Amino acid sequence: METAYQKVKVHNELEWCQVSDLGTKEKIEKILLKNRVSYFVKWEKPKLFSGEKFGTCIFCVNQLQKETADEAVRELADEVKGKIRFINRKVEKTFY
């Protein structure tokens, strides 16, 4: 028996912020996990002649948890100030 919800596809993720520092990425992951915010990370490879080793990563969060994520990062305000670029745009790609 098939349920009505099996055919529903929901795209409610936001590209929330972009980080290019590995230490900052780890701090953000820890604070999001501490505050029980669901997220996933998209990686962008460094450009050929940019000189970056790490590249950048984009944290994507659920739209309904955006405010919780913003409050969580405010706890790290002094530690990560200037290292995060907030994007807040809808994820365009479908991953399934």
C-alpha positions as CSV (number, residue, x, y, z in Angstrom):
1,M,0.0,0.0,0.0
2,E,1.4,3.4,-1.0
3,T,0.9,6.5,1.1
4,A,0.2,10.0,-0.2
5,Y,3.4,11.3,1.2
6,Q,5.7,9.1,-0.9
7,K,5.2,11.2,-4.0
8,V,5.7,14.6,-2.3
9,K,9.1,16.2,-2.8
10,V,9.9,19.2,-0.5
11,H,12.6,21.7,-1.2
12,N,12.9,23.9,1.8
13,E,16.7,24.2,2.2
14,L,18.5,27.5,2.3
15,E,22.1,28.2,1.4
16,W,22.7,29.8,4.7
17,C,26.3,30.8,4.9
18,Q,29.7,30.3,3.2
19,V,33.0,29.6,5.0
20,S,36.5,29.3,3.6
21,D,38.3,28.5,6.8
22,L,38.5,24.9,8.1
23,G,38.6,25.9,11.8
24,T,35.5,28.1,11.4
25,K,33.7,25.3,9.6
26,E,34.3,23.0,12.5
27,K,33.1,25.6,15.0
28,I,29.9,26.2,13.1
29,E,29.3,22.4,12.8
30,K,29.7,22.0,16.6
31,I,27.4,24.9,17.5
32,L,24.7,23.7,15.0
33,L,24.8,20.2,16.4
34,K,24.7,21.5,19.9
35,N,21.5,23.5,19.0
36,R,20.0,20.5,17.1
37,V,19.9,22.3,13.7
38,S,19.7,20.1,10.7
39,Y,22.2,21.0,8.0
40,F,24.3,19.7,5.2
41,V,27.5,21.1,3.6
42,K,28.1,21.7,-0.1
43,W,31.8,21.9,-1.1
44,E,33.1,24.2,-3.8
45,K,36.5,23.4,-5.1
46,P,39.1,26.1,-5.2
47,K,39.7,27.9,-8.5
48,L,42.8,26.9,-10.4
49,F,44.9,29.9,-9.7
50,S,43.3,31.2,-6.5
51,G,46.0,29.8,-4.2
52,E,43.4,28.4,-1.8
53,K,44.0,24.9,-0.4
54,F,40.6,24.4,1.3
55,G,38.1,26.0,-1.1
56,T,34.8,27.0,0.3
57,C,31.9,25.2,1.9
58,I,28.3,26.3,2.0
59,F,26.1,25.4,5.0
60,C,22.6,24.6,4.0
61,V,19.8,24.6,6.6
62,N,16.1,24.1,6.7
63,Q,14.1,27.3,6.3
64,L,12.2,26.6,9.5
65,Q,15.5,26.3,11.4
66,K,17.2,29.4,10.0
67,E,16.4,31.6,13.1
68,T,17.7,28.9,15.4
69,A,20.9,28.7,13.3
70,D,21.3,32.5,13.4
71,E,21.0,32.6,17.2
72,A,23.5,29.7,17.5
73,V,26.1,31.5,15.5
74,R,25.6,34.7,17.5
75,E,27.2,32.7,20.4
76,L,30.4,32.5,18.3
77,A,30.3,36.1,17.2
78,D,33.7,37.1,18.4
79,E,35.5,33.9,17.3
80,V,34.1,33.8,13.7
81,K,33.6,37.5,13.0
82,G,34.5,38.3,9.4
83,K,35.1,34.7,8.5
84,I,31.4,33.9,7.5
85,R,29.5,35.3,4.6
86,F,25.8,34.9,4.9
87,I,24.0,34.0,1.7
88,N,20.4,33.1,2.7
89,R,19.2,32.0,-0.8
90,K,17.1,29.0,-1.8
91,V,19.0,25.8,-2.9
92,E,18.5,25.5,-6.6
93,K,19.6,22.0,-7.3
94,T,17.6,18.8,-6.7
95,F,19.7,16.1,-5.1
96,Y,17.4,13.1,-5.7
